[in-house]
Amino acid sequence: MSTISDQRLAQIAARFAELEARLASGTLEGDAFVSASRDYAELEPVAQVAAQVMTMREELENLHQLDDPDPDMRALAAEEVARIKAELPEAERKLSVAMLPRDSADQRPAMLEIRAGTGGDEAALFAADLYRMYERYAADRGWKVEMISANANDLGGFKEVVANVAGTGVFAKLKFESGVHRVQRVPVTESGGRIHTSAATVAVLPEPSEVDVQIEDKDLKIDIYRASGAGGQHVNTTDSAVRITHLPSGLVVICQDERSQHKNKAKAMQVLRARLYEKMRDEAQGAEAEARKAMVGSGDRSERIRTYNFPQGRVTDHRINLTLHRLPEILEGPGLGELIDALIAEDEAKRLAAIDG
């Protein structure tokens, strides 16, 4: 692992002190204040670890220069040197991780899309299980989940469900969930008790602001029609369902859950903006596409990433070969955190190795 120089540590400390002083001065307003606050928030975790590393290095240097005639003092100093030498590599590793380039979208809210794949009704029920898992995980973290649209079946499953997840650092935590999730279990619809394999696709998109993605009215084809419901959903008696086609990209978004045409249009635009933003990000990262694939997850929705095996009570993430025999706890939400943290740690380790290599 590359060691960060003392000069670089001093630069981090100076920049952080400068931002702190500017914010405390009370002279910043508007965009300048917002920009400085964002820079401060991004630099703060780096500056804290950098200060810890700097202190440890200075203590080590001082202890090495200590020339005390008292043997007890020399023994204490030797113990302290051993302790710092043991702890310093981990602090330096944490600093290297904190200094890794961050995805500019990491702190954003996210659009969560889950679609039933192969497996018919059972796949739709599994899609609903996944939605509840993310809902509970979000609640555990203090995030807010708002369903944007849903296409339910008669058994309470989802053929498709789209939701907005709002909170700090949502995309950073959920971005590795994109891909194909597979389930192995005896379906409730199966009388013979045979184990079936079904699948659902998850996509997690960072949510942009209107400034990030500007959509021209002339590029939109908007169709209004009467919504139809399934299962317990209402069937509208007014034309409130909205289908928006973005002509330049060919993207189509449908929203019919709300009774209000205006609400459906607003939600459809929210989804469209997120999909366009992700398309822009993919195009911008074209040169980095191969590098992204080398990391934990490329975000490819066709990539099989995880298997939930009910008979054995286990969940296996195939990207990092991690199996946890706590399926109920994971589906309840809080247990998902261990999987997500392991994926983030693996991604960080691979990116550090790529830098050092």
C-alpha positions as CSV (number, residue, x, y, z in Angstrom):
1,M,0.0,0.0,0.0
2,S,1.4,3.4,-1.0
3,T,2.2,5.6,2.0
4,I,0.8,9.1,2.0
5,S,3.6,11.7,2.5
6,D,3.8,14.1,5.4
7,Q,3.6,17.0,2.9
8,R,0.2,15.6,1.6
9,L,-1.1,15.3,5.2
10,A,-0.1,19.0,5.8
11,Q,-1.9,20.0,2.6
12,I,-5.1,18.2,3.8
13,A,-4.9,19.9,7.2
14,A,-4.4,23.3,5.7
15,R,-7.3,23.0,3.2
16,F,-9.6,21.8,6.0
17,A,-8.6,24.7,8.3
18,E,-9.2,27.1,5.4
19,L,-12.7,25.8,4.8
20,E,-13.5,25.8,8.5
21,A,-12.4,29.5,8.8
22,R,-14.4,30.5,5.7
23,L,-17.5,28.9,7.0
24,A,-17.1,30.4,10.5
25,S,-16.5,33.9,9.1
26,G,-20.2,34.3,8.2
27,T,-19.2,36.1,5.0
28,L,-20.3,33.3,2.6
29,E,-23.7,33.4,1.1
30,G,-25.8,31.6,-1.5
31,D,-23.9,29.3,-3.9
32,A,-20.5,30.1,-2.3
33,F,-21.8,28.9,1.1
34,V,-23.4,25.8,-0.4
35,S,-20.2,24.9,-2.3
36,A,-17.9,25.5,0.7
37,S,-20.3,23.4,3.0
38,R,-20.2,20.5,0.5
39,D,-16.4,20.7,0.2
40,Y,-16.1,20.7,4.0
41,A,-18.5,17.7,4.4
42,E,-16.5,15.7,1.8
43,L,-13.1,16.6,3.3
44,E,-14.0,16.2,7.0
45,P,-13.7,12.4,7.2
46,V,-10.4,12.5,5.3
47,A,-9.1,15.3,7.5
48,Q,-10.0,13.5,10.7
49,V,-8.0,10.3,9.7
50,A,-5.2,12.4,8.3
51,A,-4.9,14.2,11.6
52,Q,-4.8,10.8,13.4
53,V,-2.0,9.6,11.1
54,M,0.0,12.8,11.5
55,T,-0.2,12.6,15.3
56,M,0.9,9.0,15.3
57,R,3.9,9.7,13.1
58,E,4.9,12.7,15.2
59,E,4.7,10.6,18.4
60,L,6.8,7.9,16.8
61,E,9.4,10.4,15.7
62,N,9.5,12.0,19.2
63,L,9.8,8.6,20.9
64,H,12.7,7.5,18.6
65,Q,14.5,10.7,19.6
66,L,13.9,10.2,23.3
67,D,17.2,9.6,25.1
68,D,16.2,9.1,28.7
69,P,18.8,7.5,31.1
70,D,16.0,5.9,33.2
71,P,15.6,2.3,32.1
72,D,11.9,2.3,33.1
73,M,11.2,5.3,30.9
74,R,13.1,3.6,28.0
75,A,11.0,0.5,28.5
76,L,7.7,2.5,28.5
77,A,8.9,4.3,25.4
78,A,9.7,1.0,23.7
79,E,6.2,-0.3,24.5
80,E,4.6,2.9,23.1
81,V,6.7,2.6,19.9
82,A,5.5,-1.0,19.5
83,R,1.9,0.0,20.0
84,I,2.0,2.9,17.4
85,K,3.9,0.7,14.9
86,A,1.2,-1.9,15.2
87,E,-1.7,0.6,14.9
88,L,-0.2,3.0,12.2
89,P,-0.6,0.7,9.2
90,E,-4.4,0.3,9.8
91,A,-4.7,4.1,10.2
92,E,-2.8,4.7,7.0
93,R,-5.0,2.1,5.2
94,K,-8.1,4.0,6.5
95,L,-6.7,7.2,5.2
96,S,-5.9,5.6,1.7
97,V,-9.6,4.4,1.6
98,A,-10.9,7.8,2.6
99,M,-8.8,9.4,-0.1
100,L,-10.1,7.1,-2.9
101,P,-11.9,9.0,-5.6
102,R,-15.6,9.1,-4.8
103,D,-18.4,8.6,-7.2
104,S,-20.0,12.1,-7.5
105,A,-23.4,10.4,-7.1
106,D,-22.6,8.6,-3.8
107,Q,-24.4,11.0,-1.5
108,R,-27.5,11.3,-3.7
109,P,-30.9,9.7,-3.1
110,A,-31.7,6.8,-5.4
111,M,-34.4,5.4,-7.6
112,L,-35.0,1.7,-6.9
113,E,-36.5,-0.4,-9.7
114,I,-37.4,-4.1,-9.1
115,R,-38.8,-6.3,-11.9
116,A,-40.0,-9.9,-11.8
117,G,-37.9,-12.1,-14.1
118,T,-38.3,-15.8,-15.0
119,G,-40.7,-17.6,-12.8
120,G,-44.1,-16.1,-13.3
121,D,-46.1,-15.5,-10.1
122,E,-43.3,-16.8,-7.9
123,A,-40.9,-14.3,-9.4
124,A,-43.4,-11.5,-8.7
125,L,-43.7,-12.6,-5.1
126,F,-39.9,-12.7,-4.8
127,A,-39.8,-9.1,-6.3
128,A,-42.2,-8.1,-3.5
129,D,-39.9,-9.8,-0.9
130,L,-36.9,-7.8,-2.2
131,Y,-38.9,-4.6,-2.1
132,R,-39.8,-5.2,1.6
133,M,-36.2,-6.1,2.3
134,Y,-34.9,-2.7,1.0
135,E,-37.8,-0.9,2.6
136,R,-36.8,-2.3,6.0
137,Y,-33.1,-1.7,5.5
138,A,-33.9,1.9,4.6
139,A,-36.1,2.3,7.7
140,D,-33.2,0.9,9.8
141,R,-31.0,3.6,8.4
142,G,-33.5,6.4,8.8
143,W,-34.1,6.8,5.1
144,K,-37.5,7.5,3.5
145,V,-39.0,5.2,0.8
146,E,-41.7,6.5,-1.4
147,M,-43.3,4.2,-4.0
148,I,-43.5,5.8,-7.4
149,S,-45.3,3.1,-9.3
150,A,-46.2,-0.5,-9.0
151,N,-47.7,-3.3,-11.2
152,A,-49.0,-5.9,-8.8
153,N,-50.4,-9.3,-9.4
154,D,-53.4,-11.0,-7.7
155,L,-51.1,-12.8,-5.2
156,G,-49.6,-9.6,-3.7
157,G,-46.4,-9.8,-5.8
158,F,-44.9,-7.1,-8.0
159,K,-44.4,-7.6,-11.7
160,E,-42.6,-4.2,-11.4
161,V,-42.2,-1.7,-8.6
162,V,-40.3,1.7,-8.7
163,A,-39.6,3.7,-5.5
164,N,-37.5,6.7,-4.5
165,V,-35.2,6.2,-1.5
166,A,-34.2,9.5,0.1
167,G,-31.5,10.1,2.7
168,T,-27.8,10.7,3.0
169,G,-25.4,8.4,1.1
170,V,-28.3,6.2,-0.3
171,F,-26.6,5.5,-3.6
172,A,-23.3,4.7,-2.0
173,K,-24.9,2.0,0.0
174,L,-27.3,0.6,-2.6
175,K,-25.4,0.8,-5.9
176,F,-24.0,-2.7,-5.6
177,E,-27.6,-4.1,-5.5
178,S,-28.1,-3.7,-9.2
179,G,-28.3,-7.0,-11.1
180,V,-30.2,-10.3,-11.1
181,H,-31.3,-11.7,-7.8
182,R,-32.2,-15.4,-7.8
183,V,-34.4,-17.3,-5.4
184,Q,-34.6,-21.1,-4.8
185,R,-37.6,-22.2,-2.8
186,V,-40.9,-24.1,-2.9
187,P,-43.5,-21.6,-4.3
188,V,-46.7,-21.0,-2.4
189,T,-48.4,-21.7,-5.8
190,E,-46.8,-25.2,-6.0
191,S,-48.8,-28.0,-4.5
192,G,-46.2,-30.7,-5.2
193,G,-43.6,-29.2,-2.9
194,R,-40.8,-29.0,-5.6
195,I,-38.1,-26.4,-5.3
196,H,-38.3,-23.8,-8.1
197,T,-35.7,-21.2,-9.2
198,S,-37.0,-17.7,-10.0
199,A,-35.4,-14.4,-10.5
200,A,-35.9,-10.7,-10.2
201,T,-33.9,-7.8,-11.6
202,V,-32.9,-4.9,-9.4
203,A,-31.7,-1.5,-10.7
204,V,-30.5,1.3,-8.4
205,L,-30.1,4.7,-10.2
206,P,-28.8,7.9,-8.5
207,E,-31.4,10.6,-8.5
208,P,-30.4,13.8,-10.3
209,S,-31.6,17.3,-9.7
210,E,-33.3,19.2,-12.5
211,V,-30.0,21.0,-13.1
212,D,-28.2,17.8,-13.8
213,V,-30.7,16.7,-16.5
214,Q,-32.6,19.3,-18.4
215,I,-35.5,17.9,-20.5
216,E,-37.0,19.9,-23.3
217,D,-40.8,19.8,-23.7
218,K,-40.3,19.3,-27.5
219,D,-38.5,16.0,-26.8
220,L,-41.4,14.5,-24.9
221,K,-44.5,12.6,-26.2
222,I,-47.1,12.4,-23.4
223,D,-50.0,10.1,-23.6
224,I,-52.9,10.2,-21.1
225,Y,-55.2,7.2,-20.7
226,R,-57.4,5.4,-18.2
227,A,-55.5,3.3,-15.6
228,S,-56.2,-0.3,-15.0
229,G,-55.7,-2.0,-11.7
230,A,-54.8,-5.5,-10.5
231,G,-55.3,-7.2,-7.2
232,G,-56.2,-4.7,-4.6
233,Q,-55.4,-1.6,-6.7
234,H,-58.1,0.8,-7.7
235,V,-59.3,1.1,-11.2
236,N,-59.5,4.7,-12.3
237,T,-62.7,6.0,-13.8
238,T,-60.9,9.1,-15.1
239,D,-58.0,9.5,-17.6
240,S,-55.1,9.9,-15.2
241,A,-52.5,7.4,-16.2
242,V,-49.5,8.9,-17.9
243,R,-47.0,7.5,-20.4
244,I,-44.1,9.7,-21.3
245,T,-41.8,8.8,-24.2
246,H,-38.5,10.6,-24.4
247,L,-38.1,10.9,-28.2
248,P,-34.3,11.3,-28.5
249,S,-33.5,8.3,-26.3
250,G,-36.6,6.2,-26.8
251,L,-37.0,5.8,-23.1
252,V,-40.6,5.2,-22.0
253,V,-42.0,5.7,-18.5
254,I,-45.5,4.8,-17.3
255,C,-47.1,6.0,-14.1
256,Q,-50.7,5.3,-13.1
257,D,-50.8,4.8,-9.4
258,E,-52.0,8.2,-8.4
259,R,-55.6,9.3,-9.1
260,S,-54.2,12.7,-10.2
261,Q,-52.9,13.1,-13.7
262,H,-50.5,15.8,-12.5
263,K,-49.1,13.6,-9.7
264,N,-48.6,10.7,-12.2
265,K,-46.8,13.0,-14.6
266,A,-44.5,14.4,-11.9
267,K,-43.6,10.9,-10.8
268,A,-43.0,9.7,-14.3
269,M,-40.7,12.7,-15.0
270,Q,-38.8,11.9,-11.8
271,V,-38.2,8.3,-13.1
272,L,-37.3,9.5,-16.6
273,R,-34.8,12.1,-15.2
274,A,-33.1,9.3,-13.2
275,R,-32.9,7.0,-16.2
276,L,-31.5,9.7,-18.4
277,Y,-29.0,10.7,-15.8
278,E,-27.8,7.1,-15.6
279,K,-27.5,6.9,-19.4
280,M,-25.4,10.1,-19.3
281,R,-23.2,8.6,-16.6
282,D,-22.7,5.4,-18.6
283,E,-21.7,7.3,-21.7
284,A,-19.4,9.6,-19.7
285,Q,-17.7,6.6,-18.2
286,G,-17.3,4.8,-21.5
287,A,-13.5,4.8,-21.2
288,E,-13.7,3.5,-17.7
289,A,-16.2,0.7,-18.5
290,E,-13.6,-2.0,-18.4
291,A,-12.2,-0.7,-15.1
292,R,-15.7,-0.7,-13.6
293,K,-16.3,-4.3,-14.6
294,A,-13.1,-5.2,-12.7
295,M,-14.6,-3.9,-9.5
296,V,-17.3,-5.6,-7.4
297,G,-20.2,-4.7,-9.7
298,S,-20.5,-3.2,-13.1
299,G,-24.1,-2.3,-12.5
300,D,-25.0,-4.6,-15.4
301,R,-28.6,-5.6,-14.8
302,S,-28.1,-8.9,-16.6
303,E,-25.4,-9.9,-14.2
304,R,-26.5,-12.6,-11.7
305,I,-25.2,-11.3,-8.4
306,R,-27.0,-13.1,-5.5
307,T,-28.9,-16.3,-4.7
308,Y,-31.4,-16.6,-1.8
309,N,-31.7,-20.4,-1.0
310,F,-34.7,-21.0,1.3
311,P,-34.3,-24.7,2.0
312,Q,-30.7,-24.1,3.2
313,G,-31.5,-20.7,4.8
314,R,-28.5,-19.1,3.1
315,V,-27.8,-16.1,0.9
316,T,-24.7,-16.2,-1.4
317,D,-23.3,-13.1,-3.1
318,H,-21.5,-14.5,-6.2
319,R,-19.3,-11.5,-6.8
320,I,-17.3,-11.9,-3.5
321,N,-18.1,-15.5,-2.8
322,L,-19.7,-14.7,0.5
323,T,-22.3,-17.0,1.9
324,L,-24.3,-16.1,5.1
325,H,-26.6,-18.6,6.7
326,R,-29.0,-15.9,7.9
327,L,-31.6,-15.6,5.2
328,P,-34.5,-14.5,7.4
329,E,-32.5,-11.8,9.0
330,I,-31.3,-10.5,5.6
331,L,-34.8,-10.5,4.2
332,E,-35.9,-8.6,7.3
333,G,-33.6,-5.7,6.3
334,P,-31.1,-5.1,9.0
335,G,-29.1,-8.3,8.1
336,L,-28.6,-6.9,4.6
337,G,-26.1,-4.4,6.0
338,E,-23.4,-7.1,6.5
339,L,-23.6,-8.0,2.8
340,I,-23.6,-4.4,1.7
341,D,-20.6,-3.5,3.9
342,A,-18.7,-6.5,2.6
343,L,-19.3,-5.4,-1.0
344,I,-18.1,-1.9,-0.2
345,A,-15.0,-3.2,1.5
346,E,-14.2,-5.5,-1.4
347,D,-14.7,-2.6,-3.9
348,E,-12.4,-0.4,-1.8
349,A,-9.7,-3.1,-1.6
350,K,-9.8,-3.6,-5.4
351,R,-9.5,0.1,-6.1
352,L,-6.6,0.4,-3.6
353,A,-4.9,-2.5,-5.3
354,A,-5.4,-0.9,-8.7
355,I,-3.7,2.3,-7.5
356,D,-0.8,0.5,-5.8
357,G,-0.4,-1.8,-8.8
